[in-house]
Each structure stands twice: as structure tokens, then as C-alpha cells.
Amino acid sequence: MEEIPKKYNEYKVSKFNYWMHGARGNTIFYNHLFSQLCSFPKQYSQQIDEIMNAVSAGSTSMIENNGVFEELLKRNLILPSEYDEEAVSKLNYMDEITKNALCFIIYPTMACNFRCPYCYQEHENINMSDSIADGIISYVKKNITKFRELHIAWFGGEPLLRMDFIQKMSEKLIDICHKRSRLYTSAITTNGYLLNKERFLRLYNLNVRKFAVTIDGLKDIHDKQRFTIDGTGSFDKIIDNLLEIKTISPNLKFELNIRSNVSCEALDNLEEYVKYMSSLFADDSRFCFSFRPVYDWGGNNIDSFRDHLLDSYTGAKRLYDRLYEMDYPMNYYQHYEEITNCSICYASREYTYSVETDGRLSKCTSAHRDAPYYYIGSIDESGRMKLDRNLVAQWSTPYRNISKCQDCFFEANCHSNFCVLDKVINNSDKIKCPGGKMYLEEYIKLLDKNNDKYRYIEEVAIGKDT
């Protein structure tokens, strides 16, 4: 039997705790340092508050057979007083930055079959050559034994314009990893127009398990925001593709995230859209949804769309509050991942590289290509990677002495490195907080409301049922 704690003053409340009361009166805890997202039943809410207040005050009251305290202690929501959370958090940061995984974000093409008015890319009709692809393959062959796994993310442009290129390159990379007993994983970001069932299965057989597709509202709104190069709407085609994919056997496991970039018009018609998408996909947990305001990511197109933008903070809160008010089930797994996965920017990870069509290497897929420090090196046709170590360091080292982050409960998740773009490009100490922190209460409310169906939050049992 687990030893019962003796005195409150031997313990402390974790500085990384966040807790709130759910709609059912339940107490929901979030703590990223200890991977906790759990819910205590309503009848224990007052007792939890009393225990937390007492521990914070250094009370010497005895704890005898107190099941609630034991559960809080077991989940590290209450800790031994000597436990150094800051040191553990820093160790976790080092593990994340130097994670033993090689990741390439590959642009098969910069061309796109869409002309979305808020897109920051120029969509030049430039493709990656076979020789640059062979260089990546050669590099992997020579270096993969230094890593535990290889992850390939297909990006663009619209990557499915070069499906045969993706297949040919993937087969070679998979073979290398198989022969050297290394894990191979893959994901793709696509507008979904070309993602029919046949291409989806080809990608699935190439170990692509995560798919990101964008739908920006019902047909009339989506087709004004996401139209093809000749001005044709894309809504019907994308929906048909997704419904085809849904017919694939449930034994095939994948995650298809439908991202909605919400404009002022889409927010006004949000309920009709959610009702429609819920009716199509709520019964298949492989399809999940995430919602964002349309952001200004720069580029030459956004000025013509600026009048349609929501305020990035208050607009997002209105968006999530409105989603919560609706009674249509939706799988918000992507928002769950935002708060349970580490929020360190991929650009900060030492062995993550974006490979552009000409073999130049960068870290961030969102920065303007003319910005200083954007390119960190290149990879040539022989597989030789040339890196400017100084430039890599700008992206991969943390912000220094950020006092406002030191007492933040979310620091164990983002480590002040959610986005390092301003630090690197603008030499700024301005910190951008992740959406997972800014809208944590809204996210948790959405997850809690849909928890019976999708099981995001652990339900804690007290006493005999534990």
C-alpha cells in the first residue's frame, strides 16, 4: 500500500497547475510538466480548494486516509517541498530541443492550384528537382543511424501537385529506415482538392498518418476564401473527397484535421457550418477540427482581405465561446494536442529543417524569405549539408531572462519558445504566447463538453474505485 503523507508543510502546490470548474461543477486540472489533464467529481470541489489553500499556506494539519489528497499527490499536482520543478522543466526543454529525431519539412513544389486571398506565399511555379531529392535521400542514408526516427512533413505550395514525386521519394526513405531499424513517420498539409480516396490510400501506404486540410465555412463563404487558380470554388470537391475517405475501413487509423480559418463572415455563420460538419463527421473520431481566426501572416495578398479579419485575441475568444454554446458534437482533438503536446516552435528544434525546392535550408515556414537569418544553409545533390552554426543557434537557443515567464503556469509547455520569429528576425525580446495558453479555459470547456464522446480528460475516481 502507498505510504500516506504525514504533514501538509512537507508539500507544496505545483507552480505549473491550472485548475478551473467545469459546467458540471467538476474540478479540472491542467499541468503540462506532469502530463495531467484530469477531472475530479463535483462532490470533491470544495475539499480540493481547501486542500490546495492549506498546502499553499503551509498548514500542519494531518492527512489521514484522505483519498482526494492522495490523488492530488499521485498526479504531482501536490509535490514534496524539495522537488525542483524549474530544474525538471529546463531538462525537459533540453530534451525537446535536441530530440533524437531528424525532421525534414519538404516543399515538392511552390506552385499551388488555389489563390486564397489571405495566403502569404507567392506560389512560384518552381518544383524540387530529382537531384535535390536525391541529396536529401543521400543525407538520410549517411546520417540516420545518429537518430531514433525520421519524420517527413510534406508542405508547399500544394504538395499533391507532385504526388508521383512524393511517392518515389517516400519509398526510398522508408526503405532506408527499414534497413537501419529506424522509425519513419510522415504528415502532409494540403488544401484537400486533390486528396481523393485513391491518393489518400497511396499516402497512407507511404506511412502518412496525419493530414491537415482547410475548410473555411459553408460553401458560399469557403468558395470566396479558398478558390482555385481559375476562380472556381473548391468546397464541393473537398467535401466529396473527405466523405470518400470516411468510407475507408475503421481499421485504418489516421488523424485528419480539418482546420477552419474564420473570417468575420464565417463567424456570423458559424453555427450552420458546425451543424453541417458535425452531421458528416462527428461519428468518426479520425476526423477532428480546429478553429482559428484568419491571421495576417504577411505577404502581398492580405491587404485586400484585411477588412474581413477578426481581432486576433477578442475575435478568437468570441469564436471559442460561440463554439461552446453549440450543442453539436465535434472532435476537438487538435485543440487537445495544442495543450498536451509541447508548444516549442518546430523551428527551435535543432534537427528540424525546411528544405525548399532549390535545396536551401530554413527553419521557419512562415517568415518572409528576404528576412535576415531566414536561410541557415543548404543541402546539395551529393547529400552534403552546409549549415551556418551561428544562424542555427539564433533559432535553437531560448530567449534570455524573460522575467514575465518565470511564474507562468504554461512555461513548462512552451518554455518561452513558442515562436522565436521576432527574436531571430527582429532582434526583439517580445514573447508571443501560444493559443493553448491564451485560450486554455475556452479549450478545456470545449473538451469537457465533448468528453463523454471523445475522452480527452481523465475522470478521477476517489477511494475504493481508484
Protein Blocks (a to p, Z undefined) as FASTA:
>chain_A
ZZddfbfklpccdfkbccdddfkopacdddfklopacdddfklmmmmmmmmmmmmnopab
dcehiaklmmmmmnomaccfklcfklmmmmmmmmmmmoccdcddddfbfcdfbdcfkbcb
eoiabdddfklmmmmmmmmmmmmmmpmbdcddddedjfklmmmlmmmmmmmmmmmmmmno
pacddddddehlmmcfklmmmmmmnopabdcdddebdfklmmmmmccfkopafklmmmmm
mmmmmmpcfklgcdddddddddfklmmmmmmmmmmmmmmmmmpmkbccdddddddeejjk
lmmmmmmpccfklmmmmmmmmmmmpccdcdfklmmmmmmpccbdfklpmkbccddfkopa
cfblkbcfkbghkbgbdcdfkopacddfklmmmmmpccehilklmmgcklmmnnopmbak
lmmmnopabdcddfklmmmmmmmmmmmmmmmmnomaccddehjlZZ
